Amino acid sequence: MLKCNDETLYTGITTDLNRRVDEHNSSPKGAKYTRTRRPVELIYFEHHEDKSSASKREYEIKQLSRIQKLELIK
């Protein structure tokens, strides 16, 4: 989960966390959402064994309210 410069939260999945955070901050490969809200900061991550479980967890997190997401990262 990333915290954007405007204090919004962004959730996604990747196979290379450091590369992806760097892309969000300095590359056109970053998500359209984060490109206009730079810089972003990594505030939470989980490791999953496969893409399927990562995608399912991403969906669960995206269904949470902002308050619930902030509680998750504590």
PQR file with spaces between the fields and no chain letter, atoms N, CA, C, O and H, PARSE charges and radii, in Angstrom:
ATOM       1  N    MET     1       0.857   -1.156    0.000 -0.4000 1.5000
ATOM       2  CA   MET     1       0.000    0.000    0.000 -0.0000 2.0000
ATOM       3  C    MET     1       0.906    1.222    0.000  0.5500 1.7000
ATOM       4  O    MET     1       1.893    1.285    0.733 -0.5500 1.4000
ATOM       5  N    LEU     2       0.558    2.173   -0.821 -0.4000 1.5000
ATOM       6  CA   LEU     2       1.314    3.408   -0.918 -0.0000 2.0000
ATOM       7  C    LEU     2       0.493    4.571   -0.378  0.5500 1.7000
ATOM       8  O    LEU     2      -0.727    4.618   -0.536 -0.5500 1.4000
ATOM       9  H    LEU     2      -0.243    2.122   -1.417  0.4000 1.0000
ATOM      10  N    LYS     3       1.182    5.500    0.257 -0.4000 1.5000
ATOM      11  CA   LYS     3       0.542    6.766    0.629 -0.0000 2.0000
ATOM      12  C    LYS     3       1.042    7.794   -0.373  0.5500 1.7000
ATOM      13  O    LYS     3       2.245    8.002   -0.524 -0.5500 1.4000
ATOM      14  H    LYS     3       2.173    5.462    0.385  0.4000 1.0000
ATOM      15  N    CYS     4       0.103    8.428   -1.050 -0.4000 1.5000
ATOM      16  CA   CYS     4       0.442    9.426   -2.057 -0.0000 2.0000
ATOM      17  C    CYS     4       0.654   10.790   -1.413  0.5500 1.7000
ATOM      18  O    CYS     4       0.304   11.007   -0.253 -0.5500 1.4000
ATOM      19  H    CYS     4      -0.875    8.259   -0.927  0.4000 1.0000
ATOM      20  N    ASN     5       1.229   11.698   -2.182 -0.4000 1.5000
ATOM      21  CA   ASN     5       1.520   13.044   -1.706 -0.0000 2.0000
ATOM      22  C    ASN     5       0.272   13.776   -1.224  0.5500 1.7000
ATOM      23  O    ASN     5       0.363   14.635   -0.347 -0.5500 1.4000
ATOM      24  H    ASN     5       1.513   11.521   -3.124  0.4000 1.0000
ATOM      25  N    ASP     6      -0.878   13.451   -1.778 -0.4000 1.5000
ATOM      26  CA   ASP     6      -2.132   14.100   -1.370 -0.0000 2.0000
ATOM      27  C    ASP     6      -2.830   13.346   -0.234  0.5500 1.7000
ATOM      28  O    ASP     6      -4.000   13.595    0.059 -0.5500 1.4000
ATOM      29  H    ASP     6      -0.952   12.754   -2.490  0.4000 1.0000
ATOM      30  N    GLU     7      -2.094   12.416    0.409 -0.4000 1.5000
ATOM      31  CA   GLU     7      -2.571   11.623    1.552 -0.0000 2.0000
ATOM      32  C    GLU     7      -3.553   10.516    1.177  0.5500 1.7000
ATOM      33  O    GLU     7      -4.093    9.862    2.070 -0.5500 1.4000
ATOM      34  H    GLU     7      -1.144   12.214    0.172  0.4000 1.0000
ATOM      35  N    THR     8      -3.802   10.285   -0.106 -0.4000 1.5000
ATOM      36  CA   THR     8      -4.651    9.171   -0.510 -0.0000 2.0000
ATOM      37  C    THR     8      -3.835    7.885   -0.469  0.5500 1.7000
ATOM      38  O    THR     8      -2.606    7.921   -0.412 -0.5500 1.4000
ATOM      39  H    THR     8      -3.363   10.816   -0.831  0.4000 1.0000
ATOM      40  N    LEU     9      -4.523    6.755   -0.497 -0.4000 1.5000
ATOM      41  CA   LEU     9      -3.880    5.453   -0.433 -0.0000 2.0000
ATOM      42  C    LEU     9      -4.069    4.714   -1.750  0.5500 1.7000
ATOM      43  O    LEU     9      -5.120    4.814   -2.384 -0.5500 1.4000
ATOM      44  H    LEU     9      -5.522    6.726   -0.543  0.4000 1.0000
ATOM      45  N    TYR    10      -3.048    3.975   -2.154 -0.4000 1.5000
ATOM      46  CA   TYR    10      -3.083    3.195   -3.384 -0.0000 2.0000
ATOM      47  C    TYR    10      -2.650    1.768   -3.058  0.5500 1.7000
ATOM      48  O    TYR    10      -1.651    1.563   -2.368 -0.5500 1.4000
ATOM      49  H    TYR    10      -2.194    3.894   -1.639  0.4000 1.0000
ATOM      50  N    THR    11      -3.391    0.794   -3.548 -0.4000 1.5000
ATOM      51  CA   THR    11      -3.083   -0.612   -3.307 -0.0000 2.0000
ATOM      52  C    THR    11      -2.883   -1.326   -4.639  0.5500 1.7000
ATOM      53  O    THR    11      -3.653   -1.129   -5.578 -0.5500 1.4000
ATOM      54  H    THR    11      -4.202    0.960   -4.108  0.4000 1.0000
ATOM      55  N    GLY    12      -1.851   -2.148   -4.713 -0.4000 1.5000
ATOM      56  CA   GLY    12      -1.586   -2.913   -5.924 -0.0000 2.0000
ATOM      57  C    GLY    12      -0.734   -4.124   -5.605  0.5500 1.7000
ATOM      58  O    GLY    12      -0.363   -4.347   -4.453 -0.5500 1.4000
ATOM      59  H    GLY    12      -1.225   -2.308   -3.949  0.4000 1.0000
ATOM      60  N    ILE    13      -0.423   -4.910   -6.633 -0.4000 1.5000
ATOM      61  CA   ILE    13       0.440   -6.083   -6.455 -0.0000 2.0000
ATOM      62  C    ILE    13       1.635   -5.975   -7.394  0.5500 1.7000
ATOM      63  O    ILE    13       1.575   -5.293   -8.417 -0.5500 1.4000
ATOM      64  H    ILE    13      -0.725   -4.729   -7.569  0.4000 1.0000
ATOM      65  N    THR    14       2.719   -6.653   -7.037 -0.4000 1.5000
ATOM      66  CA   THR    14       3.921   -6.663   -7.858 -0.0000 2.0000
ATOM      67  C    THR    14       4.775   -7.862   -7.501  0.5500 1.7000
ATOM      68  O    THR    14       4.597   -8.469   -6.445 -0.5500 1.4000
ATOM      69  H    THR    14       2.768   -7.207   -6.206  0.4000 1.0000
ATOM      70  N    THR    15       5.703   -8.201   -8.381 -0.4000 1.5000
ATOM      71  CA   THR    15       6.677   -9.257   -8.096 -0.0000 2.0000
ATOM      72  C    THR    15       7.996   -8.674   -7.600  0.5500 1.7000
ATOM      73  O    THR    15       8.852   -9.411   -7.109 -0.5500 1.4000
ATOM      74  H    THR    15       5.849   -7.708   -9.238  0.4000 1.0000
ATOM      75  N    ASP    16       8.169   -7.347   -7.723 -0.4000 1.5000
ATOM      76  CA   ASP    16       9.403   -6.685   -7.289 -0.0000 2.0000
ATOM      77  C    ASP    16       9.027   -5.355   -6.632  0.5500 1.7000
ATOM      78  O    ASP    16       8.835   -4.343   -7.307 -0.5500 1.4000
ATOM      79  H    ASP    16       7.474   -6.749   -8.122  0.4000 1.0000
ATOM      80  N    LEU    17       8.929   -5.381   -5.322 -0.4000 1.5000
ATOM      81  CA   LEU    17       8.418   -4.239   -4.566 -0.0000 2.0000
ATOM      82  C    LEU    17       9.251   -2.975   -4.759  0.5500 1.7000
ATOM      83  O    LEU    17       8.695   -1.910   -5.029 -0.5500 1.4000
ATOM      84  H    LEU    17       9.085   -6.202   -4.774  0.4000 1.0000
ATOM      85  N    ASN    18      10.567   -3.072   -4.627 -0.4000 1.5000
ATOM      86  CA   ASN    18      11.411   -1.871   -4.757 -0.0000 2.0000
ATOM      87  C    ASN    18      11.321   -1.263   -6.150  0.5500 1.7000
ATOM      88  O    ASN    18      11.224   -0.044   -6.292 -0.5500 1.4000
ATOM      89  H    ASN    18      11.019   -3.936   -4.408  0.4000 1.0000
ATOM      90  N    ARG    19      11.354   -2.106   -7.174 -0.4000 1.5000
ATOM      91  CA   ARG    19      11.243   -1.612   -8.551 -0.0000 2.0000
ATOM      92  C    ARG    19       9.914   -0.898   -8.755  0.5500 1.7000
ATOM      93  O    ARG    19       9.861    0.171   -9.362 -0.5500 1.4000
ATOM      94  H    ARG    19      11.433   -3.096   -7.059  0.4000 1.0000
ATOM      95  N    ARG    20       8.841   -1.496   -8.245 -0.4000 1.5000
ATOM      96  CA   ARG    20       7.513   -0.931   -8.471 -0.0000 2.0000
ATOM      97  C    ARG    20       7.334    0.405   -7.759  0.5500 1.7000
ATOM      98  O    ARG    20       6.753    1.331   -8.325 -0.5500 1.4000
ATOM      99  H    ARG    20       8.884   -2.365   -7.752  0.4000 1.0000
ATOM     100  N    VAL    21       7.820    0.517   -6.537 -0.4000 1.5000
ATOM     101  CA   VAL    21       7.732    1.798   -5.824 -0.0000 2.0000
ATOM     102  C    VAL    21       8.509    2.855   -6.596  0.5500 1.7000
ATOM     103  O    VAL    21       8.044    3.986   -6.740 -0.5500 1.4000
ATOM     104  H    VAL    21       8.291   -0.235   -6.077  0.4000 1.0000
ATOM     105  N    ASP    22       9.692    2.494   -7.092 -0.4000 1.5000
ATOM     106  CA   ASP    22      10.490    3.423   -7.885 -0.0000 2.0000
ATOM     107  C    ASP    22       9.743    3.845   -9.145  0.5500 1.7000
ATOM     108  O    ASP    22       9.772    5.018   -9.516 -0.5500 1.4000
ATOM     109  H    ASP    22      10.069    1.576   -6.974  0.4000 1.0000
ATOM     110  N    GLU    23       9.077    2.902   -9.806 -0.4000 1.5000
ATOM     111  CA   GLU    23       8.296    3.237  -11.002 -0.0000 2.0000
ATOM     112  C    GLU    23       7.169    4.201  -10.662  0.5500 1.7000
ATOM     113  O    GLU    23       6.906    5.140  -11.414 -0.5500 1.4000
ATOM     114  H    GLU    23       9.054    1.949   -9.504  0.4000 1.0000
ATOM     115  N    HIS    24       6.508    3.978   -9.545 -0.4000 1.5000
ATOM     116  CA   HIS    24       5.426    4.886   -9.151 -0.0000 2.0000
ATOM     117  C    HIS    24       5.960    6.298   -8.907  0.5500 1.7000
ATOM     118  O    HIS    24       5.255    7.278   -9.146 -0.5500 1.4000
ATOM     119  H    HIS    24       6.722    3.215   -8.934  0.4000 1.0000
ATOM     120  N    ASN    25       7.186    6.405   -8.437 -0.4000 1.5000
ATOM     121  CA   ASN    25       7.747    7.705   -8.106 -0.0000 2.0000
ATOM     122  C    ASN    25       8.446    8.413   -9.265  0.5500 1.7000
ATOM     123  O    ASN    25       8.518    9.642   -9.273 -0.5500 1.4000
ATOM     124  H    ASN    25       7.759    5.609   -8.242  0.4000 1.0000
ATOM     125  N    SER    26       8.959    7.672  -10.239 -0.4000 1.5000
ATOM     126  CA   SER    26       9.822    8.350  -11.211 -0.0000 2.0000
ATOM     127  C    SER    26       9.736    7.840  -12.642  0.5500 1.7000
ATOM     128  O    SER    26      10.607    8.150  -13.456 -0.5500 1.4000
ATOM     129  H    SER    26       8.901    6.674  -10.232  0.4000 1.0000
ATOM     130  N    SER    27       8.734    7.087  -12.958 -0.4000 1.5000
ATOM     131  CA   SER    27       8.677    6.486  -14.289 -0.0000 2.0000
ATOM     132  C    SER    27       7.270    6.591  -14.874  0.5500 1.7000
ATOM     133  O    SER    27       6.283    6.601  -14.137 -0.5500 1.4000
ATOM     134  H    SER    27       8.027    6.836  -12.298  0.4000 1.0000
ATOM     135  N    PRO    28       7.185    6.667  -16.191 -0.5600 1.5000
ATOM     136  CA   PRO    28       5.854    6.620  -16.817  0.2800 2.0000
ATOM     137  C    PRO    28       5.176    5.260  -16.640  0.5500 1.7000
ATOM     138  O    PRO    28       3.984    5.127  -16.920 -0.5500 1.4000
ATOM     139  N    LYS    29       5.918    4.250  -16.180 -0.4000 1.5000
ATOM     140  CA   LYS    29       5.349    2.931  -15.936 -0.0000 2.0000
ATOM     141  C    LYS    29       4.524    2.883  -14.654  0.5500 1.7000
ATOM     142  O    LYS    29       3.793    1.919  -14.428 -0.5500 1.4000
ATOM     143  H    LYS    29       6.886    4.358  -15.953  0.4000 1.0000
ATOM     144  N    GLY    30       4.634    3.919  -13.805 -0.4000 1.5000
ATOM     145  CA   GLY    30       3.825    3.975  -12.586 -0.0000 2.0000
ATOM     146  C    GLY    30       2.357    4.081  -12.946  0.5500 1.7000
ATOM     147  O    GLY    30       2.009    4.506  -14.048 -0.5500 1.4000
ATOM     148  H    GLY    30       5.228    4.702  -13.989  0.4000 1.0000
ATOM     149  N    ALA    31       1.510    3.700  -12.033 -0.4000 1.5000
ATOM     150  CA   ALA    31       0.064    3.755  -12.275 -0.0000 2.0000
ATOM     151  C    ALA    31      -0.367    5.182  -12.589  0.5500 1.7000
ATOM     152  O    ALA    31       0.188    6.141  -12.054 -0.5500 1.4000
ATOM     153  H    ALA    31       1.793    3.355  -11.138  0.4000 1.0000
ATOM     154  N    LYS    32      -1.346    5.308  -13.445 -0.4000 1.5000
ATOM     155  CA   LYS    32      -1.870    6.620  -13.805 -0.0000 2.0000
ATOM     156  C    LYS    32      -2.296    7.391  -12.549  0.5500 1.7000
ATOM     157  O    LYS    32      -2.090    8.601  -12.453 -0.5500 1.4000
ATOM     158  H    LYS    32      -1.798    4.529  -13.879  0.4000 1.0000
ATOM     159  N    TYR    33      -2.887    6.682  -11.599 -0.4000 1.5000
ATOM     160  CA   TYR    33      -3.345    7.310  -10.362 -0.0000 2.0000
ATOM     161  C    TYR    33      -2.183    7.935   -9.593  0.5500 1.7000
ATOM     162  O    TYR    33      -2.294    9.057   -9.100 -0.5500 1.4000
ATOM     163  H    TYR    33      -3.055    5.699  -11.677  0.4000 1.0000
ATOM     164  N    THR    34      -1.078    7.216   -9.492 -0.4000 1.5000
ATOM     165  CA   THR    34       0.034    7.714   -8.679 -0.0000 2.0000
ATOM     166  C    THR    34       0.894    8.741   -9.416  0.5500 1.7000
ATOM     167  O    THR    34       1.572    9.545   -8.776 -0.5500 1.4000
ATOM     168  H    THR    34      -0.987    6.304   -9.892  0.4000 1.0000
ATOM     169  N    ARG    35       0.877    8.727  -10.737 -0.4000 1.5000
ATOM     170  CA   ARG    35       1.717    9.668  -11.497 -0.0000 2.0000
ATOM     171  C    ARG    35       1.401   11.124  -11.181  0.5500 1.7000
ATOM     172  O    ARG    35       2.288   11.977  -11.228 -0.5500 1.4000
ATOM     173  H    ARG    35       0.326    8.074  -11.257  0.4000 1.0000
ATOM     174  N    THR    36       0.159   11.409  -10.862 -0.4000 1.5000
ATOM     175  CA   THR    36      -0.224   12.789  -10.553 -0.0000 2.0000
ATOM     176  C    THR    36      -0.209   13.069   -9.057  0.5500 1.7000
ATOM     177  O    THR    36      -0.589   14.157   -8.623 -0.5500 1.4000
ATOM     178  H    THR    36      -0.561   10.716  -10.824  0.4000 1.0000
ATOM     179  N    ARG    37       0.229   12.091   -8.264 -0.4000 1.5000
ATOM     180  CA   ARG    37       0.212   12.235   -6.800 -0.0000 2.0000
ATOM     181  C    ARG    37       1.574   11.912   -6.188  0.5500 1.7000
ATOM     182  O    ARG    37       1.655   11.431   -5.058 -0.5500 1.4000
ATOM     183  H    ARG    37       0.537   11.207   -8.616  0.4000 1.0000
ATOM     184  N    ARG    38       2.624   12.176   -6.928 -0.4000 1.5000
ATOM     185  CA   ARG    38       3.985   11.900   -6.473 -0.0000 2.0000
ATOM     186  C    ARG    38       4.461   12.950   -5.485  0.5500 1.7000
ATOM     187  O    ARG    38       3.986   14.085   -5.518 -0.5500 1.4000
ATOM     188  H    ARG    38       2.557   12.567   -7.846  0.4000 1.0000
ATOM     189  N    PRO    39       5.382   12.600   -4.614 -0.5600 1.5000
ATOM     190  CA   PRO    39       5.960   11.280   -4.419  0.2800 2.0000
ATOM     191  C    PRO    39       5.048   10.373   -3.609  0.5500 1.7000
ATOM     192  O    PRO    39       4.184   10.837   -2.865 -0.5500 1.4000
ATOM     193  N    VAL    40       5.256    9.083   -3.766 -0.4000 1.5000
ATOM     194  CA   VAL    40       4.514    8.099   -2.985 -0.0000 2.0000
ATOM     195  C    VAL    40       5.470    7.440   -1.999  0.5500 1.7000
ATOM     196  O    VAL    40       6.683    7.418   -2.208 -0.5500 1.4000
ATOM     197  H    VAL    40       5.958    8.706   -4.370  0.4000 1.0000
ATOM     198  N    GLU    41       4.903    6.904   -0.918 -0.4000 1.5000
ATOM     199  CA   GLU    41       5.691    6.258    0.125 -0.0000 2.0000
ATOM     200  C    GLU    41       5.082    4.900    0.436  0.5500 1.7000
ATOM     201  O    GLU    41       3.872    4.792    0.637 -0.5500 1.4000
ATOM     202  H    GLU    41       3.917    6.922   -0.748  0.4000 1.0000
ATOM     203  N    LEU    42       5.899    3.878    0.478 -0.4000 1.5000
ATOM     204  CA   LEU    42       5.439    2.546    0.840 -0.0000 2.0000
ATOM     205  C    LEU    42       5.116    2.526    2.327  0.5500 1.7000
ATOM     206  O    LEU    42       5.976    2.822    3.157 -0.5500 1.4000
ATOM     207  H    LEU    42       6.882    3.965    0.315  0.4000 1.0000
ATOM     208  N    ILE    43       3.869    2.176    2.667 -0.4000 1.5000
ATOM     209  CA   ILE    43       3.476    2.171    4.079 -0.0000 2.0000
ATOM     210  C    ILE    43       3.049    0.786    4.570  0.5500 1.7000
ATOM     211  O    ILE    43       2.936    0.569    5.776 -0.5500 1.4000
ATOM     212  H    ILE    43       3.170    1.935    1.993  0.4000 1.0000
ATOM     213  N    TYR    44       2.811   -0.153    3.648 -0.4000 1.5000
ATOM     214  CA   TYR    44       2.372   -1.489    4.069 -0.0000 2.0000
ATOM     215  C    TYR    44       2.568   -2.467    2.926  0.5500 1.7000
ATOM     216  O    TYR    44       2.336   -2.136    1.763 -0.5500 1.4000
ATOM     217  H    TYR    44       2.903    0.023    2.668  0.4000 1.0000
ATOM     218  N    PHE    45       2.997   -3.678    3.266 -0.4000 1.5000
ATOM     219  CA   PHE    45       3.049   -4.738    2.257 -0.0000 2.0000
ATOM     220  C    PHE    45       2.888   -6.094    2.923  0.5500 1.7000
ATOM     221  O    PHE    45       3.151   -6.258    4.114 -0.5500 1.4000
ATOM     222  H    PHE    45       3.186   -3.948    4.210  0.4000 1.0000
ATOM     223  N    GLU    46       2.455   -7.046    2.140 -0.4000 1.5000
ATOM     224  CA   GLU    46       2.341   -8.441    2.550 -0.0000 2.0000
ATOM     225  C    GLU    46       2.992   -9.291    1.464  0.5500 1.7000
ATOM     226  O    GLU    46       2.972   -8.930    0.287 -0.5500 1.4000
ATOM     227  H    GLU    46       2.240   -6.913    1.173  0.4000 1.0000
ATOM     228  N    HIS    47       3.563  -10.411    1.863 -0.4000 1.5000
ATOM     229  CA   HIS    47       4.143  -11.348    0.908 -0.0000 2.0000
ATOM     230  C    HIS    47       3.157  -12.496    0.672  0.5500 1.7000
ATOM     231  O    HIS    47       2.601  -13.056    1.617 -0.5500 1.4000
ATOM     232  H    HIS    47       3.579  -10.704    2.819  0.4000 1.0000
ATOM     233  N    HIS    48       2.950  -12.837   -0.603 -0.4000 1.5000
ATOM     234  CA   HIS    48       2.102  -13.979   -0.962 -0.0000 2.0000
ATOM     235  C    HIS    48       2.865  -14.881   -1.913  0.5500 1.7000
ATOM     236  O    HIS    48       3.692  -14.418   -2.698 -0.5500 1.4000
ATOM     237  H    HIS    48       3.402  -12.382   -1.371  0.4000 1.0000
ATOM     238  N    GLU    49       2.582  -16.167   -1.835 -0.4000 1.5000
ATOM     239  CA   GLU    49       3.322  -17.165   -2.607 -0.0000 2.0000
ATOM     240  C    GLU    49       3.009  -17.155   -4.106  0.5500 1.7000
ATOM     241  O    GLU    49       3.847  -17.549   -4.916 -0.5500 1.4000
ATOM     242  H    GLU    49       1.910  -16.543   -1.197  0.4000 1.0000
ATOM     243  N    ASP    50       1.818  -16.710   -4.471 -0.4000 1.5000
ATOM     244  CA   ASP    50       1.456  -16.723   -5.887 -0.0000 2.0000
ATOM     245  C    ASP    50       0.570  -15.525   -6.230  0.5500 1.7000
ATOM     246  O    ASP    50       0.031  -14.847   -5.354 -0.5500 1.4000
ATOM     247  H    ASP    50       1.137  -16.390   -3.813  0.4000 1.0000
ATOM     248  N    LYS    51       0.441  -15.293   -7.527 -0.4000 1.5000
ATOM     249  CA   LYS    51      -0.319  -14.140   -8.012 -0.0000 2.0000
ATOM     250  C    LYS    51      -1.794  -14.238   -7.641  0.5500 1.7000
ATOM     251  O    LYS    51      -2.429  -13.223   -7.353 -0.5500 1.4000
ATOM     252  H    LYS    51       0.879  -15.843   -8.238  0.4000 1.0000
ATOM     253  N    SER    52      -2.333  -15.429   -7.647 -0.4000 1.5000
ATOM     254  CA   SER    52      -3.742  -15.619   -7.324 -0.0000 2.0000
ATOM     255  C    SER    52      -4.055  -15.163   -5.901  0.5500 1.7000
ATOM     256  O    SER    52      -5.000  -14.404   -5.683 -0.5500 1.4000
ATOM     257  H    SER    52      -1.817  -16.253   -7.881  0.4000 1.0000
ATOM     258  N    SER    53      -3.267  -15.623   -4.937 -0.4000 1.5000
ATOM     259  CA   SER    53      -3.533  -15.227   -3.549 -0.0000 2.0000
ATOM     260  C    SER    53      -3.258  -13.741   -3.340  0.5500 1.7000
ATOM     261  O    SER    53      -3.948  -13.090   -2.555 -0.5500 1.4000
ATOM     262  H    SER    53      -2.500  -16.240   -5.114  0.4000 1.0000
ATOM     263  N    ALA    54      -2.263  -13.203   -4.028 -0.4000 1.5000
ATOM     264  CA   ALA    54      -1.976  -11.768   -3.929 -0.0000 2.0000
ATOM     265  C    ALA    54      -3.140  -10.946   -4.482  0.5500 1.7000
ATOM     266  O    ALA    54      -3.529   -9.940   -3.888 -0.5500 1.4000
ATOM     267  H    ALA    54      -1.703  -13.731   -4.665  0.4000 1.0000
ATOM     268  N    SER    55      -3.688  -11.369   -5.600 -0.4000 1.5000
ATOM     269  CA   SER    55      -4.812  -10.652   -6.208 -0.0000 2.0000
ATOM     270  C    SER    55      -6.054  -10.701   -5.326  0.5500 1.7000
ATOM     271  O    SER    55      -6.780   -9.714   -5.211 -0.5500 1.4000
ATOM     272  H    SER    55      -3.372  -12.186   -6.082  0.4000 1.0000
ATOM     273  N    LYS    56      -6.294  -11.844   -4.709 -0.4000 1.5000
ATOM     274  CA   LYS    56      -7.446  -11.970   -3.811 -0.0000 2.0000
ATOM     275  C    LYS    56      -7.289  -11.052   -2.609  0.5500 1.7000
ATOM     276  O    LYS    56      -8.245  -10.398   -2.192 -0.5500 1.4000
ATOM     277  H    LYS    56      -5.705  -12.646   -4.803  0.4000 1.0000
ATOM     278  N    ARG    57      -6.083  -11.005   -2.052 -0.4000 1.5000
ATOM     279  CA   ARG    57      -5.845  -10.139   -0.897 -0.0000 2.0000
ATOM     280  C    ARG    57      -5.925   -8.671   -1.294  0.5500 1.7000
ATOM     281  O    ARG    57      -6.442   -7.854   -0.532 -0.5500 1.4000
ATOM     282  H    ARG    57      -5.307  -11.537   -2.391  0.4000 1.0000
ATOM     283  N    GLU    58      -5.423   -8.324   -2.472 -0.4000 1.5000
ATOM     284  CA   GLU    58      -5.530   -6.951   -2.969 -0.0000 2.0000
ATOM     285  C    GLU    58      -7.002   -6.543   -3.034  0.5500 1.7000
ATOM     286  O    GLU    58      -7.365   -5.446   -2.609 -0.5500 1.4000
ATOM     287  H    GLU    58      -5.003   -8.987   -3.091  0.4000 1.0000
ATOM     288  N    TYR    59      -7.835   -7.414   -3.559 -0.4000 1.5000
ATOM     289  CA   TYR    59      -9.265   -7.130   -3.659 -0.0000 2.0000
ATOM     290  C    TYR    59      -9.865   -6.904   -2.271  0.5500 1.7000
ATOM     291  O    TYR    59     -10.635   -5.966   -2.068 -0.5500 1.4000
ATOM     292  H    TYR    59      -7.540   -8.305   -3.904  0.4000 1.0000
ATOM     293  N    GLU    60      -9.507   -7.773   -1.313 -0.4000 1.5000
ATOM     294  CA   GLU    60     -10.019   -7.618    0.060 -0.0000 2.0000
ATOM     295  C    GLU    60      -9.621   -6.269    0.643  0.5500 1.7000
ATOM     296  O    GLU    60     -10.442   -5.583    1.251 -0.5500 1.4000
ATOM     297  H    GLU    60      -8.881   -8.536   -1.478  0.4000 1.0000
ATOM     298  N    ILE    61      -8.372   -5.893    0.458 -0.4000 1.5000
ATOM     299  CA   ILE    61      -7.897   -4.610    0.995 -0.0000 2.0000
ATOM     300  C    ILE    61      -8.607   -3.445    0.323  0.5500 1.7000
ATOM     301  O    ILE    61      -8.960   -2.468    0.982 -0.5500 1.4000
ATOM     302  H    ILE    61      -7.705   -6.450   -0.037  0.4000 1.0000
ATOM     303  N    LYS    62      -8.814   -3.542   -0.966 -0.4000 1.5000
ATOM     304  CA   LYS    62      -9.490   -2.446   -1.679 -0.0000 2.0000
ATOM     305  C    LYS    62     -10.939   -2.269   -1.234  0.5500 1.7000
ATOM     306  O    LYS    62     -11.518   -1.199   -1.421 -0.5500 1.4000
ATOM     307  H    LYS    62      -8.527   -4.336   -1.501  0.4000 1.0000
ATOM     308  N    GLN    63     -11.524   -3.301   -0.653 -0.4000 1.5000
ATOM     309  CA   GLN    63     -12.902   -3.198   -0.162 -0.0000 2.0000
ATOM     310  C    GLN    63     -12.984   -2.512    1.199  0.5500 1.7000
ATOM     311  O    GLN    63     -14.066   -2.119    1.634 -0.5500 1.4000
ATOM     312  H    GLN    63     -11.054   -4.170   -0.501  0.4000 1.0000
ATOM     313  N    LEU    64     -11.850   -2.368    1.867 -0.4000 1.5000
ATOM     314  CA   LEU    64     -11.835   -1.729    3.181 -0.0000 2.0000
ATOM     315  C    LEU    64     -12.014   -0.220    3.070  0.5500 1.7000
ATOM     316  O    LEU    64     -11.665    0.384    2.055 -0.5500 1.4000
ATOM     317  H    LEU    64     -10.970   -2.688    1.513  0.4000 1.0000
ATOM     318  N    SER    65     -12.556    0.374    4.110 -0.4000 1.5000
ATOM     319  CA   SER    65     -12.647    1.833    4.161 -0.0000 2.0000
ATOM     320  C    SER    65     -11.249    2.394    4.448  0.5500 1.7000
ATOM     321  O    SER    65     -10.348    1.653    4.841 -0.5500 1.4000
ATOM     322  H    SER    65     -12.840   -0.116    4.934  0.4000 1.0000
ATOM     323  N    ARG    66     -11.081    3.672    4.257 -0.4000 1.5000
ATOM     324  CA   ARG    66      -9.797    4.314    4.558 -0.0000 2.0000
ATOM     325  C    ARG    66      -9.410    4.080    6.023  0.5500 1.7000
ATOM     326  O    ARG    66      -8.255    3.780    6.322 -0.5500 1.4000
ATOM     327  H    ARG    66     -11.813    4.273    3.938  0.4000 1.0000
ATOM     328  N    ILE    67     -10.357    4.215    6.911 -0.4000 1.5000
ATOM     329  CA   ILE    67     -10.083    4.018    8.332 -0.0000 2.0000
ATOM     330  C    ILE    67      -9.624    2.591    8.603  0.5500 1.7000
ATOM     331  O    ILE    67      -8.686    2.378    9.370 -0.5500 1.4000
ATOM     332  H    ILE    67     -11.296    4.458    6.668  0.4000 1.0000
ATOM     333  N    GLN    68     -10.274    1.617    7.981 -0.4000 1.5000
ATOM     334  CA   GLN    68      -9.887    0.218    8.158 -0.0000 2.0000
ATOM     335  C    GLN    68      -8.488   -0.041    7.593  0.5500 1.7000
ATOM     336  O    GLN    68      -7.717   -0.806    8.172 -0.5500 1.4000
ATOM     337  H    GLN    68     -11.036    1.790    7.357  0.4000 1.0000
ATOM     338  N    LYS    69      -8.159    0.595    6.464 -0.4000 1.5000
ATOM     339  CA   LYS    69      -6.822    0.443    5.881 -0.0000 2.0000
ATOM     340  C    LYS    69      -5.770    1.020    6.814  0.5500 1.7000
ATOM     341  O    LYS    69      -4.706    0.426    6.993 -0.5500 1.4000
ATOM     342  H    LYS    69      -8.786    1.217    5.993  0.4000 1.0000
ATOM     343  N    LEU    70      -6.054    2.162    7.403 -0.4000 1.5000
ATOM     344  CA   LEU    70      -5.097    2.764    8.338 -0.0000 2.0000
ATOM     345  C    LEU    70      -4.929    1.908    9.582  0.5500 1.7000
ATOM     346  O    LEU    70      -3.830    1.829   10.133 -0.5500 1.4000
ATOM     347  H    LEU    70      -6.918    2.644    7.258  0.4000 1.0000
ATOM     348  N    GLU    71      -6.002    1.264   10.035 -0.4000 1.5000
ATOM     349  CA   GLU    71      -5.900    0.340   11.165 -0.0000 2.0000
ATOM     350  C    GLU    71      -5.045   -0.875   10.801  0.5500 1.7000
ATOM     351  O    GLU    71      -4.280   -1.366   11.631 -0.5500 1.4000
ATOM     352  H    GLU    71      -6.894    1.328    9.588  0.4000 1.0000
ATOM     353  N    LEU    72      -5.175   -1.360    9.562 -0.4000 1.5000
ATOM     354  CA   LEU    72      -4.421   -2.507    9.099 -0.0000 2.0000
ATOM     355  C    LEU    72      -2.909   -2.239    9.156  0.5500 1.7000
ATOM     356  O    LEU    72      -2.134   -3.132    9.500 -0.5500 1.4000
ATOM     357  H    LEU    72      -5.797   -0.961    8.888  0.4000 1.0000
ATOM     358  N    ILE    73      -2.504   -1.048    8.829 -0.4000 1.5000
ATOM     359  CA   ILE    73      -1.070   -0.763    8.757 -0.0000 2.0000
ATOM     360  C    ILE    73      -0.435   -0.471   10.115  0.5500 1.7000
ATOM     361  O    ILE    73       0.788   -0.367   10.217 -0.5500 1.4000
ATOM     362  H    ILE    73      -3.133   -0.322    8.550  0.4000 1.0000
ATOM     363  N    LYS    74      -1.253   -0.338   11.156 -0.4000 1.5000
ATOM     364  CA   LYS    74      -0.698   -0.062   12.488 -0.0000 2.0000
ATOM     365  C    LYS    74      -0.020   -1.264   13.076  0.5500 1.7000
ATOM     366  O    LYS    74       0.499   -1.197   14.190 -0.5500 1.4000
ATOM     367  H    LYS    74      -2.247   -0.422   11.073  0.4000 1.0000
